[in-house]
Amino acid sequence: MKSIVSKLTVSVLALGIVAACSTSPTGRSQLNLLSSSQLNQMGADSWNEIRQQEALLQDAEADRYIQCITDALVEVLPEEYQIDSWEVEIFDSEMVNAFALPGGYIGMYVGMMRLADNQHQLAAVMGHEIGHVMAEHSNERVSQNLLVTAGLLGADFAFADRSPQQRSLIMAGLGIGAQVGYMLPYSRRHESEADEIGMELMADAGFDPKEAPKLWQNMQALGSGGTPEMLSTHPSPGSRIDALNEQLPSVMPAYEARLAERAAPTCKAPEWAHKEKPEA
């Protein structure tokens, strides 16, 4: 009976994987089990929840600054992401953070605006977040969680004849293995992929790609904790700086071509944005 159930589980998962395989903008194969409509609805629900929980910054100059950068980036997006409008909000928090959600939502925090020295660095942040949406990383993460959960449930069933203590140890080991060996590397890969897409977007939009590594130098100076990269959801700032510097030669021609065609965007930051940096 166990053998039949295990084979059936594997067959169902295999069918789901074959049906849901897709390719990211960088050419990486990925597993996406959710439809675009499901993903966009999840994005809208999350956006509404965040807007209810977070305080919104009331600053027209800051709003114009962020909207200016957003418009420049959205202009160069592939056609399928040229939706009617990307909704942007600034959250009145010193948290150094930003995010984008499926369906066209971008959230920016005051702390991140202070960290970025100029429009180019903030464009690197926003391009990175839009990159997550373009590559459907939310879909992939949900799909991976479903896959890991199914695998752990199958393993728990397979070891049903062991003692409770043995099962507990086995499942704990499998859970840690799945997290460190599968989930965390995928998360770091998503971050690196979003960095890559973001660099391409900012170059195409006329923002200086050389400022992207400098943003992460600011982040490194701020401090990112002592968690080893292997146990982190994000690459270390040093790794990101190296990767972005390596990518520069491939994106500078697009940036230079954009400047030859027309002037770079001139998005004016509010004065407070560059007066004080976030504290470590």
N, C-alpha and C positions, 0 to 999 in steps of 0.2 A: 504493500500500500504506500509506504514511504517513497519507494522508488517511482511509483506512478505519479504521486503528487509532485515530487521533485522534477521529474521530466516535464510534467505539464507546466509547472512554474517557469522552467527554463524556456519552454516553447513559447509561452505567452510573452515573456520578456523579450525574447529574440524577435518575435513578430513586431512588437512595439518599437524596438530599436531600428529594425529595417525600415519601418514605415515613417519613422521620425528623424532619420538621419538628414542633416543639412550641412551647409558650408558657411562659415563666417566670412566677413568682408576681407579677412586676410588669407582666406583659403584653407582655414583649419576645419576639419570635420568635427561636427558636434551633434549632440543628441538633444532634440527639442520635442517634448511630448505635448506641449500646449499649443493651441491655435493662436494666431495673432489677435483675434477678437477677445479670447480669454485673457491674454497677456495685457492688452490695452485696458480691459475692465479692471484687472488687478492693479494696474498703474493708476487709474482714476480713483479707485477706492483708497489706495494708499495715500495719494495726493490729498484727497479731501480730509483724511484722518490726520495727516501731518499738519495741514493748515489750521485745523481746529485745535491742535495741541501746542503749536509753536506761536510765539509772538511775531507778528509781521512788522518789518521796519517801515516807518512812515517817513520816507525821504524821496521826494520827486527827482532830485539830482542823481541819487544812487540808482533809482529805477531806470532813468534814462541811460546811465552808464552800462548797466547790465543788459538792457534791451538792445543797445547799440552793438555790443559784442555778440549777443545772441543772433541778431539779424544778419550780421556778417557771416557767422558760421552756418546758419541755416541756409543761406543763399547758395552755399557750395555743397550742400548735402545731396546724395543721390535722390532721384525723383520720388522714390517711394517714401522718403522721409520729409518731402516738401509738403507737409500738412498745412492746413489753413493758418495755424499759428501755434508756436510753442509758448505755453504759459510759463511765466517766470515770476518767482517771488524771492524776496530777500528776507531772511529770518533774523530777527534782532537778538542774536546770540553771539558770544565771543568764541563759540566752538569753531575750530578750523575744519570746515567740512563743506561739501557741496554734493549734489546728487542729481541724477536725471532718471525719470521713470518712463516706462513704455506708454505710448499715447501722446507724448509731447509735453512733458513737465520738467522744469528745471528749478531746483532749489539751491539758493546760495546763502551762506552764513556770513555775518559781518566779520567774524574772525578770519575767514578765508580771504575776504576782500582786503583786510589789513595785511595779511601775509604776502599777497601778491604785490610786487613793486610797481607794476604798470599793466596796461591793457593786454599786452602780449602774454604775460604770465597768467592773467586771469582767463584769457582765451585758451591757454593750455589746459587749465582746470576744466573749463566748460567743454572743450573739445573731447577731453578724456571721458567726461560723464556722458556726453552724447554718444561716444564710441561704445560705451556699455549697452546703450539702447540699440544702436545699429547692429551690434553683434548678438543681440538677444541673450545676453548673459543671465538675465533674470530667469528666462525660460530654461536655460541650460542648468542653472543651479537647482531649480525646482525639480527638473527631470532627474538630475543626479541624486537628489535626496530621495526621490521615489524609488530609484533603482537600488540605492544602498539600503533603504528600509526593507524593500522586498527581499534583498539578499540576506539581511540579518534575520528576517522572519523565517526564511527558508532554513538558515543555519540553526536557529532555535528549535525548529521542528525536527531537524536531522539529529540533534543531540538530546532529544526528549527522554532517551533512556538513561542519561547520565544523572548523577546526583545533583540536587539543587546547587550545592557549592561548586561542583565542577562546571555546570552550565553557566553559572554566574561568572566564573573566571574566564571561560571560553568566550562568552559573549562580550565581556569587558575587553578582552584582547582583540577580538574582531572589530569592535567598535573603534578602539584607538587606532588599529591598523587602517581601517577605512578612512578615518579622519586625517591621519598624518600621511598615509600613502596614496590617498585618492582625492579626498575633498579639498584639502589645503593646497596641494599642487595645482589643482584646477582653478582654485580661487586666485592664486598668484598668477597663473597663466591669463586669466581674465583681465587682471589689472595691467599686465604687460601688454596685452592685446589692445586694451583701451588706450594706453599710452601711445601705442603705435598709430592707431586710428586718429587720435587727437592731434598728433603732430602733423599728420597729413591734412587734416581739416584746417588747422590754424595756418599752415603754409598756403593752402589754396585760397584762404580768406584774406591773406595779406598781413597776418600777424607773424612776427619774427620768431621762427622756431628755435633760435639760439637762446631765447628766454626760457624755454621749457626746462632745461637742466638747471637753470638758475633758480627757478621756483622750488625745485627739490633740494637745492642747496639751502634755501631758506627753511624748508621743512626739516632738513637734517639739523640745522642750527637750533631749531625750536626744540628738537628732541623727539624721538619716536618710541621711547621705551626700550627695554633690554630684551625683548622677546627674540629668540633666534629666528632667522628667516624661515627655517624648516617648519617651525611651529606657528607661523604667522599666516594670516589671510592675505597679506600684502608683501610684495618684495621689499627689501630694505631700501631706504632712500639712496644709499650708495649704489645698489644694483640698478635702480631706476635711472640715476644720473648717468651711469656708464652706458646703459642701453639707449638712452635718448641721445647721448653724444655720438654713439655709433650710427644712429639713424639719420643724423643731421645731413650727411652728404647726399642722401637719397631724396630729401625733401626740400633742400635749398633751391634746386632749379625751379620747382613749382612756385616757391615764394618769390624768387627773382622774376619769373615770368609774370606773376600777378602784379608786381610793382611796375614792370615795364608797360603793362596794359593800363593800369590806373593806380592812383595813390592808395596807400594803405588806409585802413579805417582810422578815424580819429575819435575815439571814445573817451570822453573826459570824465575822470574819476572825481568823486566828491573829495574835498580837501581832507576830511577826517580819515579817509582810507589809508593815507600814507604818512600820517603823523605819528601813529603809534603801532608798533608791532605786537602781536600776541605774545604773552609771556609763556615760557616753558613750564 
